[in-house]
Structures are given as C-alpha cells and as structure tokens.
Amino acid sequence: MQMNAASIVNQKAEWAKLGVKLPKFDHAAMTAATKEHPIWVHFGAGNIFRGFIAALQQRLLNEGLADRGIIAADTFDYDIIDKIYTPFDNLTMNVTLNPDGTTSREIIGSVAEGLRADSSDAAMMARFKSIFTDPGLQMISFTITEKGYALYRPDGSLMPVVQADIDEGPAHARHAMSMVAALLLERFHAGAYPLAVVSMDNCSHNGEKLQSSVMTVAKAWLEKGYVGQDFIDYLSDESKIAFPWSMIDKITPRPHKIVEEQLVADGIENMEPIVTSKNTFIAAFVNAERPQYLVVEDKFPNGRPALEKAGVYMTDRETVNKTERMKVTTCLNPLHTAMSVYGCMLGYTLICDEMKDADIVALIKRLGYVEGLPVVVDPKIMSPKAFIDEVVEQRLPNPFMPDAP
C-alpha cells in the first residue's frame, strides 16, 4: 500500500482492513479550492503541525464545517517539503499512541500544498505572493519553535542573516521573520487586507514574541527607506494585522521504532524515517499522544475557521495567559521537572518507567494535588484538577512516550 491521493480514493477497503481512517471529504476538490482561494498558511511543517494542527482542520472538513484546507510552508528545512510532503501528495499517516499501549491510525489530508519558503526560489516566492495578496486569506500560523523568532545573538547583536535582510531589503528576505514581514508588505501593497498572524509555539507570550520580531524588521526597513510609515501603521493596527496569543500542549515525539515496524509489517510502503540535510529525524508518519490542548486568543480581523468546533478553546488574551501559567507553574512542568531530577538520581531512563515507582508517583501527586492546586491559576475554561489527573493517569505513564528524565 502506498499513501497517496489516488489510494485514499481507489483503495478504501484495503485501508479499512489495516485499521486506517481516511479523509471523509473530497480531497481533490479541497485541494483545488484551497489553491485557488487560500484561507490558512502554516509555517513550520513538522510533527506538531501534522499531528495536531492539520488534524484540527481535517475534523472541520470531515464534518462539512470547512471546504478548504491549509497550505504548509517550511522556512528552514526544505527537505521536509521535498521528501515528506511532495512524494505523498501532502498526506500524513497520523498514529495516536494510546495510554493503554495500543495505537490508532488516520490519514490526514487537510494539507493542500507544501511550499519551500525560500527567497532564492523565484517560482516559490511568486506563489507566496499570490497567496498573500488574496483578500480572502484569513490567517497565517507558526510552529517554528521559540528560537525561530529570535533575531539577536547572545551578545545582543543582530544575527548576520537578519542584518543582511535589513540591509538588502524585503526582496531578499531569508530569515523567517524577515520573510513574514516581506509577505505582509505584499499584502499591504495589494490592498492593506486584514490578517491574523498566529504563533502556536510552546512558549510564553508567543504572539508578543512574533509581533516584536516582525515589527523590529519592519521598522529597520523604515529607517533604511525600504518601506513607508504607512506600512508600520498597517502592522500596528489590530483591526488590520492581529497577533493573537496561544497556548499549545501535545507531545509529538520523534518517529517510534515500534510504530514504524507495525506500519511496515502491514505493507504500508516508505514509512521508514529519514534524516534531512538539516538533521531533522522525520517520517511520513507522525506518532503522538492522544491528549491535546490549544487555547487561542480570538482576534481574527478577517474571519477564521470554526476552530472551536474542532476542540480549540477560543478565548481572550488573559485566559490564554492563565492557561499557560496553569500548565507551566503548577499542573505539568513542576511535576515533570521533579520526577526528572529524581529519576536521574535513581537511574531511570524513561519517564513512563518512573511511573511504576510508588515513591515517585507519590511525590508528583503531592506536588500537583496537595501543594499545587491550592495556589493554581485557574483559567476557568478547563479544570486544573482534571488536567493533573490526565497528566498522572494517562500522559506520564504512556509506554510509547520516549521521554527521558
């Protein structure tokens, strides 16, 4: 069996025998509609996107709540597009690692197009300009890790690539933040159309970090005479360009050998992981835990997909911040850190094995329930106790999680 656009149409029975769920929508029609009038571009084409965010849009497509998918772009590792997206018609085998040690499979088909965000590739940049000048584009989102927003070196000077982008102007942008600023400039020139620019990376105040980096580049271009004050005003107007904050929580570890072996044994071809030229260890499948959370500030000046109907918490900035504080300061990170320290001291090599140690389990339960809950920041949209329950009972003991102390 080969995972491609033809097989999910012509070999439905064969996929069903292998226990693989297929997209319930017309994949070809979705692809054509998305390419003609895109609504969503995502930068960062790796596992958290494929195993979580793309699956959210698939749910909306399956339920008839959307008719267009996502355009995926990578600003760093172009091999991901060339070797993981293109050969499989932008499909992903999503393998859920259930807490009881079983797995479930679904082919995610919500990605209509995979692009290399490479300013030296004229054809690719022409495509990006076409997308960004479409008035109907609603959002661009990011999972490029926190370091993807960084412009400065540890000594406080600009990274050489960023300095070059500033000196040479929008036409030669290479850094991810410079490229975003350059594409927003194209959108401004086309009609100053509104857009939401959404970081979905796992870091505090992610929208603020993204906004600061984009504005730093844009203001530097203003000083160099590449852009006018009207472009800065456009980026600064939340009714035009919004930078919502978000909180994301889902573990999508590197491809697991057991999952790979199961797929290969079932005759699903080309599932073996590859190592890209940028040393990314990746495969045509994504394995991920079942629990997942995405909380997003509901600030989308040009409309948005009905993400709340796919399980996303759409709320205000204060609640996003409270949810992030709940996770990081009380309900997950302190437990994970404490058991990691003692796990190393006791010679454990896996978090899931630590969860068989009664003393460690007692420790993290005390940290979470006895010491944490009385002082937790309660975001109200989810229960802190239920969050800890899931961490202790499902997430940390999961035998598939290659999580080392």
C-alpha positions in Angstrom: 0.0 0.0 0.0 1.2 3.5 -0.9 -0.1 6.5 0.9 -1.1 9.0 -1.9 -4.1 10.9 -3.3 -5.1 8.0 -5.6 -5.0 5.3 -2.9 -7.3 7.1 -0.5 -9.9 7.2 -3.3 -9.4 3.9 -5.0 -8.3 1.6 -2.2 -10.6 2.5 0.7 -11.4 -1.1 1.5 -7.7 -2.0 1.8 -7.0 0.9 4.1 -10.0 -0.1 6.2 -8.6 -3.6 6.6 -5.5 -2.0 8.0 -7.5 0.0 10.5 -6.7 3.3 8.9 -9.3 6.1 8.9 -9.4 8.1 5.7 -10.5 11.7 5.0 -14.3 11.9 4.6 -14.2 14.8 2.2 -13.3 15.2 -1.4 -9.6 15.6 -1.2 -9.1 16.7 -4.8 -11.9 19.3 -4.5 -10.5 20.6 -1.3 -7.0 20.9 -2.8 -8.2 22.8 -5.8 -10.4 25.2 -3.8 -7.6 25.9 -1.3 -5.0 26.6 -4.0 -7.5 28.9 -5.8 -8.5 30.9 -2.7 -6.4 30.0 0.3 -7.6 30.9 3.8 -4.8 29.5 6.0 -1.0 29.2 5.6 1.1 27.5 8.3 4.9 28.0 8.7 6.7 25.1 10.3 5.8 21.8 8.5 7.0 19.4 11.2 5.3 16.9 13.5 3.3 19.2 15.8 1.7 20.7 12.8 1.0 17.4 11.0 -0.1 15.5 14.1 -2.2 18.2 15.7 -3.0 21.4 13.8 -3.6 19.8 10.4 -5.8 17.2 12.1 -8.0 20.0 13.6 -8.8 21.3 10.1 -9.4 17.7 8.9 -12.1 17.4 11.5 -13.8 20.5 10.2 -13.5 19.2 6.7 -14.9 15.8 7.6 -17.9 17.4 9.3 -18.6 19.8 6.5 -17.7 22.8 8.6 -14.9 23.9 6.1 -14.3 23.5 2.4 -10.6 24.5 2.3 -7.5 23.2 4.0 -4.1 24.5 4.9 -1.0 25.4 2.9 2.1 24.2 4.7 5.4 26.1 4.4 8.8 25.5 5.8 11.3 28.3 6.2 14.2 26.2 7.4 14.3 22.5 6.3 13.2 22.3 2.7 13.8 18.5 2.7 10.6 18.1 4.7 8.6 19.5 1.8 10.6 17.7 -0.9 10.8 14.3 0.8 7.9 14.1 3.3 5.2 16.2 1.7 5.5 16.0 -2.1 6.0 12.2 -2.5 2.9 11.5 -0.5 0.7 14.2 -2.1 0.9 16.1 1.2 -0.8 13.3 3.2 0.4 12.2 6.7 -0.2 9.0 8.5 -1.2 10.1 12.0 -0.7 7.4 14.6 -2.2 8.1 18.0 -0.2 6.5 20.9 -3.0 5.5 23.3 -2.2 5.3 27.1 -3.1 1.6 27.1 -0.3 0.8 24.6 -2.5 0.4 21.6 -2.4 2.7 18.5 -4.9 4.1 16.1 -4.3 5.4 12.6 -5.7 8.1 10.4 -4.5 9.6 7.2 -4.6 13.4 7.5 -5.4 15.0 4.1 -6.2 18.6 5.1 -2.9 20.0 3.6 -3.5 21.2 0.1 0.0 22.3 -0.8 3.6 22.1 0.6 5.9 25.1 -0.1 9.5 25.9 0.5 9.8 29.5 1.9 13.0 30.2 0.0 13.5 33.7 -1.3 16.1 32.4 -3.8 13.4 30.3 -5.5 11.6 32.7 -7.8 8.7 30.3 -8.5 8.1 29.6 -4.9 8.1 33.3 -4.0 5.7 34.1 -6.8 3.4 31.5 -5.3 3.7 33.0 -1.8 3.0 36.5 -3.2 -0.1 35.2 -4.9 -1.3 33.6 -1.7 -0.6 36.7 0.5 -2.3 39.1 -1.9 -5.5 37.1 -1.9 -8.1 39.2 0.1 -9.7 36.0 1.5 -6.6 34.8 3.3 -7.6 34.7 7.0 -4.6 33.6 9.0 -1.0 32.5 9.0 0.2 30.4 11.9 3.6 29.2 13.1 5.2 26.2 14.9 8.8 27.1 14.2 10.0 26.8 17.9 10.8 29.8 20.1 14.3 30.2 18.5 12.6 30.7 15.2 11.5 34.2 16.3 15.0 35.1 17.6 16.8 38.0 15.8 19.7 38.6 18.1 22.8 36.7 19.1 23.7 36.2 22.8 26.0 39.3 22.7 23.0 41.4 21.7 24.0 42.0 18.1 21.7 41.0 15.2 22.2 37.6 13.7 24.2 38.1 10.4 21.3 36.8 8.3 18.9 39.3 9.9 21.4 42.1 9.5 21.7 41.2 5.8 17.9 41.1 5.4 17.7 44.6 6.9 20.5 45.9 4.7 19.3 44.3 1.5 15.5 44.9 2.0 12.3 42.9 1.6 13.1 41.5 -1.8 15.9 39.4 -0.3 14.4 38.2 3.0 15.8 34.9 4.2 15.1 34.7 8.0 11.6 33.5 8.8 10.6 36.8 10.5 12.0 38.9 7.6 10.1 36.8 5.1 6.9 37.2 7.0 7.4 41.0 7.1 8.1 41.0 3.4 5.0 39.0 2.6 2.9 41.3 4.8 4.3 44.1 2.8 3.0 42.4 -0.4 -0.4 42.2 1.3 -0.3 45.8 2.3 0.5 46.9 -1.3 -2.2 44.8 -2.7 -4.9 46.5 -0.6 -3.9 46.6 3.0 -6.1 43.5 3.6 -6.6 42.2 7.2 -4.9 39.1 8.5 -4.3 37.2 11.8 -0.7 36.3 12.4 -0.8 33.5 15.0 2.1 31.8 16.9 1.2 28.3 18.0 4.6 27.6 19.5 5.0 26.3 23.0 6.4 29.5 24.7 5.0 32.2 26.9 3.5 35.3 25.3 4.2 33.7 21.9 2.1 36.3 20.0 4.1 39.1 21.6 7.4 37.5 20.6 6.2 37.1 17.0 4.9 40.6 16.8 8.1 42.1 18.3 10.3 40.3 15.7 8.2 41.3 12.7 8.0 44.9 13.9 11.7 45.1 14.5 12.5 44.1 10.9 9.8 46.4 9.5 11.0 49.4 11.5 14.5 48.7 10.4 13.3 48.8 6.8 11.6 52.1 7.5 14.9 53.5 8.7 16.6 52.2 5.5 13.9 53.7 3.3 12.5 50.4 2.0 9.0 50.9 3.5 6.9 53.9 4.5 5.3 54.8 7.8 2.0 53.7 6.4 3.2 50.1 6.4 4.2 50.4 10.0 0.8 51.8 10.8 -0.8 48.9 9.0 1.1 46.4 11.1 0.3 48.3 14.2 -3.4 48.4 13.6 -5.1 45.4 15.3 -8.1 45.8 13.0 -5.8 45.0 10.2 -3.0 42.8 11.5 -3.5 40.9 14.7 -1.0 38.8 16.6 -3.1 36.5 18.9 -1.5 34.7 21.8 -2.0 31.0 22.2 -1.1 28.0 24.5 -0.4 24.6 22.9 0.2 21.3 24.7 0.7 18.0 22.9 3.6 15.6 22.7 4.6 14.6 19.2 7.9 12.7 19.7 10.3 11.6 17.0 9.1 8.5 15.0 8.9 5.5 17.2 10.6 2.3 16.0 7.7 0.1 17.1 5.2 2.3 15.1 7.5 2.1 12.1 7.7 -1.7 12.4 3.9 -2.0 12.7 3.3 0.1 9.6 5.9 -1.8 7.5 4.6 -5.1 8.7 1.2 -4.1 7.4 2.7 -3.5 4.0 2.4 0.3 4.1 5.3 1.5 2.0 8.0 4.1 2.6 7.3 4.6 6.3 10.9 4.4 7.3 12.2 7.7 8.8 14.8 9.8 7.1 17.3 12.3 8.3 17.2 15.6 6.4 20.2 17.7 5.4 19.3 19.9 8.4 19.4 16.8 10.7 15.7 16.5 11.2 14.6 13.0 12.0 11.2 12.6 10.4 8.9 10.2 8.6 5.8 10.1 6.5 4.0 9.2 9.7 3.6 11.1 12.9 3.2 9.4 16.3 1.6 11.5 19.0 -0.1 11.2 22.4 -3.9 11.5 22.4 -4.3 14.4 25.0 -4.0 17.8 23.4 -4.8 21.4 24.2 -4.9 24.5 22.0 -6.1 27.8 23.5 -6.1 30.8 21.2 -6.9 34.4 21.7 -9.9 35.1 19.5 -8.6 38.0 17.5 -9.0 37.4 13.8 -9.8 40.6 11.8 -10.5 38.7 8.5 -12.5 35.8 9.9 -11.3 32.3 10.7 -12.1 28.6 10.5 -14.6 27.3 13.2 -11.7 26.0 15.3 -13.8 25.9 18.5 -15.9 23.1 16.8 -12.6 21.1 16.4 -11.9 21.3 20.2 -9.8 24.5 20.3 -10.5 26.9 23.2 -11.2 30.3 21.6 -11.0 33.0 24.3 -9.4 36.3 25.4 -5.7 37.0 26.0 -5.9 37.0 29.8 -7.4 33.5 29.7 -4.7 32.3 27.3 -2.1 33.6 29.7 -3.8 32.0 32.7 -4.0 28.6 30.9 -0.3 28.8 30.1 0.6 29.7 33.7 -1.6 26.9 35.0 0.3 24.3 32.9 3.8 25.7 33.3 3.8 26.8 37.0 1.6 24.1 38.6 -0.1 21.3 36.7 2.6 19.9 34.4 6.1 21.4 34.4 6.8 21.2 38.1 5.7 17.5 38.2 7.8 16.7 35.1 10.9 18.5 36.4 10.8 17.0 39.9 10.4 13.4 38.7 13.1 14.0 36.1 15.7 15.1 38.7 14.9 12.1 41.0 14.6 9.8 38.0 18.2 10.7 37.0 19.4 10.1 40.6 17.7 6.7 40.7 19.0 5.6 37.3 15.8 5.7 35.3 16.0 6.3 31.6 12.3 6.7 30.8 9.6 8.8 32.4 7.0 6.1 31.9 9.2 3.7 33.9 9.3 6.2 36.7 5.6 6.0 36.9 5.9 2.4 38.2 7.8 3.7 41.2 5.4 4.3 44.0 7.6 6.9 45.8 7.9 9.0 42.6 4.2 8.8 41.9 3.5 9.8 45.5 5.9 12.8 45.1 4.3 14.2 42.0 0.8 13.6 43.3 1.7 15.6 46.4 3.3 18.4 44.2 0.2 18.5 42.0 -2.7 17.9 44.3 -1.6 19.0 47.7 0.9 21.8 47.0 -0.2 22.9 43.6 -4.0 23.0 43.4 -4.4 25.4 46.4 -2.4 28.1 44.6 -3.1 27.3 41.0 -4.0 30.0 38.5 -7.5 28.8 37.4 -8.3 29.8 33.8 -11.9 28.6 34.3 -12.2 27.2 30.7 -10.7 23.9 31.9 -10.3 22.2 35.3 -6.8 22.3 36.8 -7.5 19.1 38.7 -8.7 17.3 35.6 -5.6 18.4 33.8 -3.4 16.9 36.5 -5.5 13.8 36.6 -4.8 13.3 32.8 -1.1 14.0 33.3 -0.7 11.5 36.1 -3.0 8.8 34.8 -2.5 8.9 31.0 0.3 11.1 29.8 3.3 10.3 32.0 2.7 6.5 32.2 2.2 6.2 28.4 4.7 3.4 27.4 5.1 4.9 23.9 6.5 8.2 25.1 10.3 8.1 24.6 10.5 10.8 27.3 13.8 10.6 29.2 14.4 12.2 32.6 
